[in-house]
Amino acid sequence: MERHFDEQLTTLKNTLMKMSSLCELMITDAIRVLCTRETSMIPSISENEDLVNHLQMEIDSLCLKLIALYQPTANDLRFILGAVKTNNDIERMADMAITICRKAERLIEEPTLGAVITSNLSEMTALASVMVKESLSAFVNSQLDKAHVVLLRDDQLDEMNRRLTRDLMDLMKQDSGTIQRAVDTLIVVRNLERIGDHATNIAENAIFVVNGMDIRHHHDLH
């Protein structure tokens, strides 16, 4: 019985990592569409969303099975409950990647807002992607140090969000012809910031699994 439980738990971890990798790829590909105006990856973004949705249902089913059949110990139960939350966070990040892709498809039909905006978007995306990868690694491998790093990176991502928002607002004030493009880009920026928030949720789940401490809204505790 214990061996079967451990095998199922390993399957759960591997499936979460697969789902997270797909989500991370969706995010980077969506921004690549916007920054490079290369559209060849758009179909794969939609295909990966379908895969993410399928994996979400698979993970939910596996978590229910683990709880119902094996009566896990407190530590394992925390992980399984955390996996349910993490599963939802990954799916929401994939939804945000789709939103970014849709905005990118519209934006690439118009002139760019300049090299600085494009560069800052790429930088923000790189950080958000790292947060996604590190948060999942922290959760699956019970790495407290890595979880705390994600919390710190969220502060950096928030600062990038503020800077880009300020730059885009200034651009709209200076040139009314940029308003629609800037608003669409603001939505992209906002979704990147929210992706960081979901990665932070996953890092918080990792901390809860390891030591049972719920630090939501209390990052000063780390």
MODELLER restraints for C-alpha pairs under 7 A, 6 or more apart:
rsr = mdl.restraints
at = mdl.atoms
rsr.add(forms.Gaussian(group=physical.xy_distance, feature=features.Distance(at['CA:5:A'], at['CA:70:A']), mean=6.81, stdev=0.5))
rsr.add(forms.Gaussian(group=physical.xy_distance, feature=features.Distance(at['CA:12:A'], at['CA:59:A']), mean=6.61, stdev=0.5))
rsr.add(forms.Gaussian(group=physical.xy_distance, feature=features.Distance(at['CA:13:A'], at['CA:140:A']), mean=5.93, stdev=0.5))
rsr.add(forms.Gaussian(group=physical.xy_distance, feature=features.Distance(at['CA:17:A'], at['CA:136:A']), mean=6.79, stdev=0.5))
rsr.add(forms.Gaussian(group=physical.xy_distance, feature=features.Distance(at['CA:19:A'], at['CA:52:A']), mean=5.70, stdev=0.5))
rsr.add(forms.Gaussian(group=physical.xy_distance, feature=features.Distance(at['CA:19:A'], at['CA:55:A']), mean=6.43, stdev=0.5))
rsr.add(forms.Gaussian(group=physical.xy_distance, feature=features.Distance(at['CA:20:A'], at['CA:90:A']), mean=6.27, stdev=0.5))
rsr.add(forms.Gaussian(group=physical.xy_distance, feature=features.Distance(at['CA:22:A'], at['CA:48:A']), mean=6.28, stdev=0.5))
rsr.add(forms.Gaussian(group=physical.xy_distance, feature=features.Distance(at['CA:22:A'], at['CA:52:A']), mean=6.95, stdev=0.5))
rsr.add(forms.Gaussian(group=physical.xy_distance, feature=features.Distance(at['CA:23:A'], at['CA:90:A']), mean=6.84, stdev=0.5))
rsr.add(forms.Gaussian(group=physical.xy_distance, feature=features.Distance(at['CA:23:A'], at['CA:93:A']), mean=6.82, stdev=0.5))
rsr.add(forms.Gaussian(group=physical.xy_distance, feature=features.Distance(at['CA:23:A'], at['CA:94:A']), mean=5.23, stdev=0.5))
rsr.add(forms.Gaussian(group=physical.xy_distance, feature=features.Distance(at['CA:24:A'], at['CA:129:A']), mean=5.83, stdev=0.5))
rsr.add(forms.Gaussian(group=physical.xy_distance, feature=features.Distance(at['CA:24:A'], at['CA:132:A']), mean=6.69, stdev=0.5))
rsr.add(forms.Gaussian(group=physical.xy_distance, feature=features.Distance(at['CA:26:A'], at['CA:45:A']), mean=5.39, stdev=0.5))
rsr.add(forms.Gaussian(group=physical.xy_distance, feature=features.Distance(at['CA:26:A'], at['CA:48:A']), mean=6.99, stdev=0.5))
rsr.add(forms.Gaussian(group=physical.xy_distance, feature=features.Distance(at['CA:26:A'], at['CA:94:A']), mean=6.83, stdev=0.5))
rsr.add(forms.Gaussian(group=physical.xy_distance, feature=features.Distance(at['CA:26:A'], at['CA:97:A']), mean=5.88, stdev=0.5))
rsr.add(forms.Gaussian(group=physical.xy_distance, feature=features.Distance(at['CA:27:A'], at['CA:97:A']), mean=4.91, stdev=0.5))
rsr.add(forms.Gaussian(group=physical.xy_distance, feature=features.Distance(at['CA:28:A'], at['CA:125:A']), mean=6.75, stdev=0.5))
rsr.add(forms.Gaussian(group=physical.xy_distance, feature=features.Distance(at['CA:29:A'], at['CA:41:A']), mean=6.56, stdev=0.5))
rsr.add(forms.Gaussian(group=physical.xy_distance, feature=features.Distance(at['CA:30:A'], at['CA:97:A']), mean=6.28, stdev=0.5))
rsr.add(forms.Gaussian(group=physical.xy_distance, feature=features.Distance(at['CA:30:A'], at['CA:100:A']), mean=6.07, stdev=0.5))
rsr.add(forms.Gaussian(group=physical.xy_distance, feature=features.Distance(at['CA:30:A'], at['CA:101:A']), mean=4.63, stdev=0.5))
rsr.add(forms.Gaussian(group=physical.xy_distance, feature=features.Distance(at['CA:33:A'], at['CA:39:A']), mean=5.66, stdev=0.5))
rsr.add(forms.Gaussian(group=physical.xy_distance, feature=features.Distance(at['CA:33:A'], at['CA:104:A']), mean=6.26, stdev=0.5))
rsr.add(forms.Gaussian(group=physical.xy_distance, feature=features.Distance(at['CA:34:A'], at['CA:104:A']), mean=4.70, stdev=0.5))
rsr.add(forms.Gaussian(group=physical.xy_distance, feature=features.Distance(at['CA:34:A'], at['CA:107:A']), mean=6.99, stdev=0.5))
rsr.add(forms.Gaussian(group=physical.xy_distance, feature=features.Distance(at['CA:34:A'], at['CA:108:A']), mean=6.21, stdev=0.5))
rsr.add(forms.Gaussian(group=physical.xy_distance, feature=features.Distance(at['CA:35:A'], at['CA:118:A']), mean=5.91, stdev=0.5))
rsr.add(forms.Gaussian(group=physical.xy_distance, feature=features.Distance(at['CA:37:A'], at['CA:108:A']), mean=5.80, stdev=0.5))
rsr.add(forms.Gaussian(group=physical.xy_distance, feature=features.Distance(at['CA:49:A'], at['CA:94:A']), mean=6.40, stdev=0.5))
rsr.add(forms.Gaussian(group=physical.xy_distance, feature=features.Distance(at['CA:52:A'], at['CA:91:A']), mean=6.61, stdev=0.5))
rsr.add(forms.Gaussian(group=physical.xy_distance, feature=features.Distance(at['CA:53:A'], at['CA:91:A']), mean=6.81, stdev=0.5))
rsr.add(forms.Gaussian(group=physical.xy_distance, feature=features.Distance(at['CA:56:A'], at['CA:87:A']), mean=6.10, stdev=0.5))
rsr.add(forms.Gaussian(group=physical.xy_distance, feature=features.Distance(at['CA:56:A'], at['CA:91:A']), mean=6.85, stdev=0.5))
rsr.add(forms.Gaussian(group=physical.xy_distance, feature=features.Distance(at['CA:60:A'], at['CA:84:A']), mean=6.33, stdev=0.5))
rsr.add(forms.Gaussian(group=physical.xy_distance, feature=features.Distance(at['CA:63:A'], at['CA:80:A']), mean=6.00, stdev=0.5))
rsr.add(forms.Gaussian(group=physical.xy_distance, feature=features.Distance(at['CA:63:A'], at['CA:84:A']), mean=6.96, stdev=0.5))
rsr.add(forms.Gaussian(group=physical.xy_distance, feature=features.Distance(at['CA:75:A'], at['CA:209:A']), mean=6.72, stdev=0.5))
rsr.add(forms.Gaussian(group=physical.xy_distance, feature=features.Distance(at['CA:78:A'], at['CA:209:A']), mean=5.29, stdev=0.5))
rsr.add(forms.Gaussian(group=physical.xy_distance, feature=features.Distance(at['CA:79:A'], at['CA:209:A']), mean=5.42, stdev=0.5))
rsr.add(forms.Gaussian(group=physical.xy_distance, feature=features.Distance(at['CA:82:A'], at['CA:205:A']), mean=5.57, stdev=0.5))
rsr.add(forms.Gaussian(group=physical.xy_distance, feature=features.Distance(at['CA:82:A'], at['CA:209:A']), mean=6.99, stdev=0.5))
rsr.add(forms.Gaussian(group=physical.xy_distance, feature=features.Distance(at['CA:86:A'], at['CA:202:A']), mean=5.57, stdev=0.5))
rsr.add(forms.Gaussian(group=physical.xy_distance, feature=features.Distance(at['CA:89:A'], at['CA:198:A']), mean=5.47, stdev=0.5))
rsr.add(forms.Gaussian(group=physical.xy_distance, feature=features.Distance(at['CA:93:A'], at['CA:195:A']), mean=5.41, stdev=0.5))
rsr.add(forms.Gaussian(group=physical.xy_distance, feature=features.Distance(at['CA:93:A'], at['CA:198:A']), mean=6.98, stdev=0.5))
rsr.add(forms.Gaussian(group=physical.xy_distance, feature=features.Distance(at['CA:96:A'], at['CA:191:A']), mean=5.81, stdev=0.5))
rsr.add(forms.Gaussian(group=physical.xy_distance, feature=features.Distance(at['CA:100:A'], at['CA:188:A']), mean=5.26, stdev=0.5))
rsr.add(forms.Gaussian(group=physical.xy_distance, feature=features.Distance(at['CA:103:A'], at['CA:184:A']), mean=6.18, stdev=0.5))
rsr.add(forms.Gaussian(group=physical.xy_distance, feature=features.Distance(at['CA:107:A'], at['CA:181:A']), mean=6.42, stdev=0.5))
rsr.add(forms.Gaussian(group=physical.xy_distance, feature=features.Distance(at['CA:124:A'], at['CA:157:A']), mean=6.60, stdev=0.5))
rsr.add(forms.Gaussian(group=physical.xy_distance, feature=features.Distance(at['CA:124:A'], at['CA:160:A']), mean=6.46, stdev=0.5))
rsr.add(forms.Gaussian(group=physical.xy_distance, feature=features.Distance(at['CA:125:A'], at['CA:192:A']), mean=6.72, stdev=0.5))
rsr.add(forms.Gaussian(group=physical.xy_distance, feature=features.Distance(at['CA:127:A'], at['CA:157:A']), mean=6.95, stdev=0.5))
rsr.add(forms.Gaussian(group=physical.xy_distance, feature=features.Distance(at['CA:128:A'], at['CA:192:A']), mean=6.67, stdev=0.5))
rsr.add(forms.Gaussian(group=physical.xy_distance, feature=features.Distance(at['CA:128:A'], at['CA:195:A']), mean=6.70, stdev=0.5))
rsr.add(forms.Gaussian(group=physical.xy_distance, feature=features.Distance(at['CA:128:A'], at['CA:196:A']), mean=5.51, stdev=0.5))
rsr.add(forms.Gaussian(group=physical.xy_distance, feature=features.Distance(at['CA:131:A'], at['CA:150:A']), mean=5.73, stdev=0.5))
rsr.add(forms.Gaussian(group=physical.xy_distance, feature=features.Distance(at['CA:131:A'], at['CA:196:A']), mean=6.64, stdev=0.5))
rsr.add(forms.Gaussian(group=physical.xy_distance, feature=features.Distance(at['CA:131:A'], at['CA:199:A']), mean=5.90, stdev=0.5))
rsr.add(forms.Gaussian(group=physical.xy_distance, feature=features.Distance(at['CA:132:A'], at['CA:199:A']), mean=5.19, stdev=0.5))
rsr.add(forms.Gaussian(group=physical.xy_distance, feature=features.Distance(at['CA:134:A'], at['CA:146:A']), mean=6.50, stdev=0.5))
rsr.add(forms.Gaussian(group=physical.xy_distance, feature=features.Distance(at['CA:134:A'], at['CA:150:A']), mean=6.80, stdev=0.5))
rsr.add(forms.Gaussian(group=physical.xy_distance, feature=features.Distance(at['CA:135:A'], at['CA:147:A']), mean=5.98, stdev=0.5))
rsr.add(forms.Gaussian(group=physical.xy_distance, feature=features.Distance(at['CA:135:A'], at['CA:150:A']), mean=6.35, stdev=0.5))
rsr.add(forms.Gaussian(group=physical.xy_distance, feature=features.Distance(at['CA:135:A'], at['CA:199:A']), mean=5.78, stdev=0.5))
rsr.add(forms.Gaussian(group=physical.xy_distance, feature=features.Distance(at['CA:135:A'], at['CA:202:A']), mean=5.71, stdev=0.5))
rsr.add(forms.Gaussian(group=physical.xy_distance, feature=features.Distance(at['CA:135:A'], at['CA:203:A']), mean=4.89, stdev=0.5))
rsr.add(forms.Gaussian(group=physical.xy_distance, feature=features.Distance(at['CA:136:A'], at['CA:202:A']), mean=6.78, stdev=0.5))
rsr.add(forms.Gaussian(group=physical.xy_distance, feature=features.Distance(at['CA:138:A'], at['CA:144:A']), mean=6.51, stdev=0.5))
rsr.add(forms.Gaussian(group=physical.xy_distance, feature=features.Distance(at['CA:138:A'], at['CA:146:A']), mean=5.53, stdev=0.5))
rsr.add(forms.Gaussian(group=physical.xy_distance, feature=features.Distance(at['CA:138:A'], at['CA:147:A']), mean=5.33, stdev=0.5))
rsr.add(forms.Gaussian(group=physical.xy_distance, feature=features.Distance(at['CA:138:A'], at['CA:203:A']), mean=6.54, stdev=0.5))
rsr.add(forms.Gaussian(group=physical.xy_distance, feature=features.Distance(at['CA:138:A'], at['CA:206:A']), mean=5.99, stdev=0.5))
rsr.add(forms.Gaussian(group=physical.xy_distance, feature=features.Distance(at['CA:139:A'], at['CA:202:A']), mean=6.77, stdev=0.5))
rsr.add(forms.Gaussian(group=physical.xy_distance, feature=features.Distance(at['CA:139:A'], at['CA:203:A']), mean=6.45, stdev=0.5))
rsr.add(forms.Gaussian(group=physical.xy_distance, feature=features.Distance(at['CA:139:A'], at['CA:205:A']), mean=6.75, stdev=0.5))
rsr.add(forms.Gaussian(group=physical.xy_distance, feature=features.Distance(at['CA:139:A'], at['CA:206:A']), mean=4.21, stdev=0.5))
rsr.add(forms.Gaussian(group=physical.xy_distance, feature=features.Distance(at['CA:142:A'], at['CA:206:A']), mean=6.07, stdev=0.5))
rsr.add(forms.Gaussian(group=physical.xy_distance, feature=features.Distance(at['CA:142:A'], at['CA:210:A']), mean=6.04, stdev=0.5))
rsr.add(forms.Gaussian(group=physical.xy_distance, feature=features.Distance(at['CA:144:A'], at['CA:207:A']), mean=6.03, stdev=0.5))
rsr.add(forms.Gaussian(group=physical.xy_distance, feature=features.Distance(at['CA:147:A'], at['CA:203:A']), mean=4.67, stdev=0.5))
rsr.add(forms.Gaussian(group=physical.xy_distance, feature=features.Distance(at['CA:147:A'], at['CA:206:A']), mean=6.57, stdev=0.5))
rsr.add(forms.Gaussian(group=physical.xy_distance, feature=features.Distance(at['CA:147:A'], at['CA:207:A']), mean=6.80, stdev=0.5))
rsr.add(forms.Gaussian(group=physical.xy_distance, feature=features.Distance(at['CA:148:A'], at['CA:222:A']), mean=6.94, stdev=0.5))
rsr.add(forms.Gaussian(group=physical.xy_distance, feature=features.Distance(at['CA:150:A'], at['CA:200:A']), mean=6.32, stdev=0.5))
rsr.add(forms.Gaussian(group=physical.xy_distance, feature=features.Distance(at['CA:150:A'], at['CA:203:A']), mean=6.51, stdev=0.5))
rsr.add(forms.Gaussian(group=physical.xy_distance, feature=features.Distance(at['CA:151:A'], at['CA:200:A']), mean=5.88, stdev=0.5))
rsr.add(forms.Gaussian(group=physical.xy_distance, feature=features.Distance(at['CA:154:A'], at['CA:196:A']), mean=6.09, stdev=0.5))
rsr.add(forms.Gaussian(group=physical.xy_distance, feature=features.Distance(at['CA:154:A'], at['CA:200:A']), mean=6.87, stdev=0.5))
rsr.add(forms.Gaussian(group=physical.xy_distance, feature=features.Distance(at['CA:157:A'], at['CA:193:A']), mean=6.57, stdev=0.5))
rsr.add(forms.Gaussian(group=physical.xy_distance, feature=features.Distance(at['CA:158:A'], at['CA:193:A']), mean=6.56, stdev=0.5))
rsr.add(forms.Gaussian(group=physical.xy_distance, feature=features.Distance(at['CA:161:A'], at['CA:189:A']), mean=6.40, stdev=0.5))
rsr.add(forms.Gaussian(group=physical.xy_distance, feature=features.Distance(at['CA:161:A'], at['CA:193:A']), mean=6.43, stdev=0.5))
rsr.add(forms.Gaussian(group=physical.xy_distance, feature=features.Distance(at['CA:165:A'], at['CA:186:A']), mean=6.48, stdev=0.5))
rsr.add(forms.Gaussian(group=physical.xy_distance, feature=features.Distance(at['CA:168:A'], at['CA:182:A']), mean=5.83, stdev=0.5))
rsr.add(forms.Gaussian(group=physical.xy_distance, feature=features.Distance(at['CA:172:A'], at['CA:178:A']), mean=5.74, stdev=0.5))
rsr.add(forms.Gaussian(group=physical.xy_distance, feature=features.Distance(at['CA:172:A'], at['CA:179:A']), mean=5.13, stdev=0.5))
rsr.add(forms.Gaussian(group=physical.xy_distance, feature=features.Distance(at['CA:172:A'], at['CA:182:A']), mean=6.80, stdev=0.5))
rsr.add(forms.Gaussian(group=physical.xy_distance, feature=features.Distance(at['CA:204:A'], at['CA:215:A']), mean=6.51, stdev=0.5))
rsr.add(forms.Gaussian(group=physical.xy_distance, feature=features.Distance(at['CA:204:A'], at['CA:216:A']), mean=6.76, stdev=0.5))
rsr.add(forms.Gaussian(group=physical.xy_distance, feature=features.Distance(at['CA:207:A'], at['CA:213:A']), mean=6.57, stdev=0.5))
rsr.add(forms.Gaussian(group=physical.xy_distance, feature=features.Distance(at['CA:208:A'], at['CA:214:A']), mean=5.48, stdev=0.5))
rsr.add(forms.Gaussian(group=physical.xy_distance, feature=features.Distance(at['CA:215:A'], at['CA:221:A']), mean=6.66, stdev=0.5))
